[in-house]
Structure formats: C-alpha cells, structure tokens
Amino acid sequence: MGPVDTVFTHPWTAFAVEEAPTPGVAVVRLTGPGRGNMMGLAFWAELPQLFAALDADDGVRAVVLAGTGNNFSTGLDVAEVLGSWLERLGPGSRAQAAQRTELLSVIKSLQDGVTAVATCQKPVIAAVHGWCIGGGVDLISGADVRLASDDAKFSIREVRLAIVADVGSLQRLRGIVGEGHLRELALTGKDISAQRAERIGLVNEVLEDPESLMSAALAMAGEMAANSPLAVAGTKAVLNEGREEDIARGLRHVALWNSSFMHSEDLLEAVAAMGMTKAARGTPPGR
C-alpha cells in the first residue's frame, strides 16, 4: 500500500500547502504560474477541492491564506478562463442561448470555489501583501479575517473590464466594509492602499512588511486553533447563518446577469485599454 494522500502531500498545481510551526495551523499559498498569482483554470478547479480537504482534516484547526512572490493575486486570468468565450459571444455568433447557458455554469463554478472558503468549518485568515485585484478580493472576502502588509493594494476592478463582479465581492463585502464604501470601490474600480483598507474595515490590521504580516497571521491562527474545534466550527456556523443564504441569492442573480449580458467586444476593448494603461503605470492588469 502506497502513502496516504493528504491535503499536505497532494500535488496541487495552483497552491502550496504546508503545516505551520504553530500546532493545528495550515498555510495555503497561491502559486499561480507567474504574473502575480493570476487565477487560471487550475486555481478554480482546485480551490473547492483544497478547502474540502482542509475541512476533512481533523489535524487542521485554522488556515492562513497567503500569496507568493510580490503579490497576493492580480486576479482572474481573463485570457485563460474567459478567452474561449470572447469570439463565441461576439456579434453574429450562433446558438447564443446554449453558449450563455454554458457560461452560466462556468460562472457558478467560480463562485463555488470562493463559497468553499467562506463555508469552511475551519477559520480562514487572509494575509495580503502586494496587489490584491478582482478575483483576489473575491477570495479574501470569503475569509473570516483579513490582515495586510503596508505595501498591499486592493481593487474591485471588474467594472473597468466591462464586467459585473460576479464571484462574491459585491455580496460579501457589504457586511464587511458597508454599503457606501462598497459602492464607491465597485463603481469606480479604483485602487486603494492598505491604510484605506484598514480605515474602512476591509482589513483588521496593517503590518509593517510581509514577514510581520505572516507572523501576525500565524499568531492569530494559533489563538483560534487553541480553542475547542467544535466551539469554533459552531461559532462560524452561527455567524454564517442567514448571511450565506442572502449571499447565495445575490450570486445567482449576478451569474444570470453576466451570462446574459456580458459583451465580448466591450471586454476585449477594456482588456486592451487596461493593458496599455498598466504598462504605462507599471501596475498589473487583472480582474
């Protein structure tokens, strides 16, 4: 009989998973293939599998979610995940109903990944450094607590790509940053600093650098892991009660909206424009 496959030994493509020195704490790092941990097909396929495995592992009592390299994540890999749809949904394409029904399933699968983070019985702490854009913000909105280093920058950027944010930010951040801040960020697509993120409650604390950030995240995760697992799971379940039902309704609505009205020409033009703008400013494109 070969070795038992665990969440720590499984050959993940888009993640690195390790046991922290702190007992009961797992560290999950995004390891996207370059480009600032962009979220490609492997990321979205593995995300729900990974958090199901963390949920099933009795040795894991808390999770720290972090990036690798210079960024947490520059967001959805639009070309890889949506590239095949751009021509199919363009002017004159046929079988629009069938194609858009299939696109609806794709959007729902992306949503399911972040929902797996939000509904994980183990507490999840997001430790954000560098850029956290679009899908990255969706991902951390599913965490229980968010911490950031001083160099972190955040953006709900979808509106600048002619897309409605559809993977959870618009639904989950209402209860985190409040209606006014959410509408400002979602309707402008602006970038905000770690300091602004702390002021509006998007992150709980800003640390001096990525090293201090991970130390703080591991310390907090250790405090959570030291408590009764059943009490922690129950507390999280009670906190989620009602909220997740409302979020699920919002996710269904936005999935229907984007699968019905996403316009490939607008998206292509926006991606091209963003690419030119970001090349000039030295900041990454992303969704």
N, C-alpha and C positions, 0 to 999 in steps of 0.2 A: 504494500500500500504506500502510495506516494505521500508527500507532505500535504497537510490540510491547507487549503486556500483560505486566507483570512483577508480582512479589509486592509491589513498592513502588507501582505505579501502578494496580493493580486496585482497583475501587471497593468495598472491604469495607464492610459495614454495621455490624458489631459490633466492628471493630478499626480502629486506625490503625497503619500500618506505615511506618517511616522508616529511612533509613540513618543510623547514628550517626557522629559525627565520627571515632570510633575505627575504623580500617580493618577491614572484614570483619564488623562487628557490626550486626545488625538489631535495632531496638527495636520491640516489639509492645505496643501499649497497648489495654486493654479500653475500649471506648467505648459501653457499654450506654446505652440511651435513658433517662437519669435513674435515680433510685432506686439509686444506688451501684453502677452497672455490673452490675445483675442479668443473669443468663444466660438470655435468651429463645430463641425458636426460631431467630433469625438467628445467634446466637452458636454454637449447637450445629451448625447446618448448615455454618457457615464454618470452625469450628475445625480439622477434619481437612483441609479444602481448603487452608487457610492454611499448616499445617505441612508438607503435601506440597509446596507451592510453595517454602517455605523450604528444604526438603531438596533440591529440584531446582536451586536457585540456587547455582552454584559460587562466586559472589561473597560468599555468606553463610557465615561460619565459626563464628559464635556468635550466640545470641539472648538478648536481655533482655526479659522478660515483666513488664509493669507495668500498673497501673491509671491512671485519670484521675480528676480531681476529688478528693474527700475520702477515697476508699476504693479498695482493690484490687477487691473484689467482695463484694456482700452475698448472693451465691449464686444458686441456681436460681430463676427466675421461675416459681413453682409455678402461679400462675393461668394463665400463657400456655402453659406446657409440659404441665401435667397437668390444667388446668381442664376440658378436654373429657371427661376420664375420670371425673371425680368423680360425675356423675349416672349414667353408663353402668355403673359398678361398684357402684352403690348397691343397697340391698335391693330385690328384686323385678325387677331388670333381667334381660333375657333374653340368650341367646346368650353366656353368660359365657365359655365356652371360647374362642370366636372372638375376643372382645374382649380376653381376657387374653393370647392368643397375639399379638395386635397390640401390646399393651402391652409384651410381652417384646421385640419388635423395637424399640420406642421406647427402652427402657432400654439395649439393646445399642448403639443409635446414639449415645447419650450417652457410653457407655463408650468407644466407638471414638474419640471426639474427644480424650479425655484420653490414651488409648493412643497416639494420633498424636504427642502431645507427648513421651511417655516414650520412644518408639522413634525419634524424630527423630535422624538421624545427627549433627546439629549440637548442641553442648552448649547447654542452656537454663538461664538463671539467672532465678529469680523474684524480683522486687523488690517487697516487700509494704509498703504503708502503709495506715493506717486499718483498716477492717473486712475480714476475710477469713473468710467464713462458708460452711459447707456445700460447695456446688459449687466455691467458691473454694479451699477446702482440697483438694478432689479435684484441682483443676487444678495447684496448686503441688506436690502430691505426685508429679506426673509430671515435674517439673523435676529437673535434676541438682543444683542448688544453690539454696538459699533464703536471702535476706537480708531484713531488716526494718528499718523506722524505729521510733523509740521509741514512736510512737503506734499501732503495729499491734496488732490484737486478732484472735484466732483462735477458731473454734468449729466442731466437728463436730456440727452442731445437729439432724441428721435425726431422732434418737430423740425429740426434743421435738415433732416434727411427725408422730409416729406412723408413721415410715418408717425402714426399714433403709438406711443409707448405701450406695449401690449403684453409684457411679461411680469408685471406686478408692481412697478414703481407707483403708478397712478392710484392703485388700490391700497397698497400697504403704507405708503409714506404719509397719507392723510392723518393717520393716527400717530405718526412719529414726529413730523415737522409742523403739522397743522395746515389748514386749507389755504391760507394766504401765501405762505412760503411755497407750498407745493405748486400752486397755480403760477406763481412767478417763475419758478425753475422750469416747469413743464412747458409753459407757453413761450418763454424766451429761449430756452435751450442754452442758457448761459453757463459758464464755468464758475464755480465758487471755490474759495480756499478752504483749508481745514479749519481756519479760525471762524469763518462764516458758518461752516457746517456745525461747529460746536455751538455757536450762538443760537442757531435755530433748532438744535436738538437732533440733528442728523447723526452726529457722533456724541458720545458721552464725554470723551476726554481727548485732548490733543497732546501727544508726547513729542519730545524733542527730536527724535530720529527713529529710523526703523528698528534699531536694536532696542531702544527703550520701549517702543511700541510692542514688540513681541514679548518683552519681559512683563509688561503690564498685562497683556492679554493672557499670558500663561498663568500669571498670579491670580487673575480674576477667575479663569477657568478652574484653577486649583481650588479656589474657595467654593465654587459650585460643585466640583467633583467630590469634595469632602462631605457634602450633605447627603442625606438619605436619597438614593436614586428614585425610590418610589415617590417620595415627597416632591422631589424636583420635577419628575415627569408629571405628577398630578398638578403641581403649580403651573407648569407650562400649558397643560391641557385646559385648566380653568381660565388662564389668561387668553388662550386662543378661542375659547367658546364664544360663539356669536360673531367674532371678528372674521374668522376664516369663512363662515357662511356668506357674509357680506362681500368679502373679497372674491369668493368663487363666482358670485353673480356678476361682479364687475369684470372679472376675467372673461367670462362667457361673452359679455357684451362687446368688449374691445376685440376679442378674437373674431366675432362676427363682423364687426365694423371693418377691420383691416382686411379680412379675407374678401369682403365685398367691394371695398373702395380703394384698396392700395393701387396706385397708378405707377406702372413701371417707368414711364418716361420721366415723371416727376422725380422718382427715386434715383434714376440714373443721373439726371441733371444735378440733383442735390449732392450725390456722392462725388461727382466730378468737381463741383464747386467747393465742397468741403476739402477735397484733396488739395486743390490749388491753395486754398486759404491756409490749411495746416502746413503746407510746405513753406509758405511764406513766414508763418509764425513759429515754426518749429515745434508744434504740438500735434498729437496724433489724431487722425480721423477715427471715427468709431461710432457705434450705435449703442 
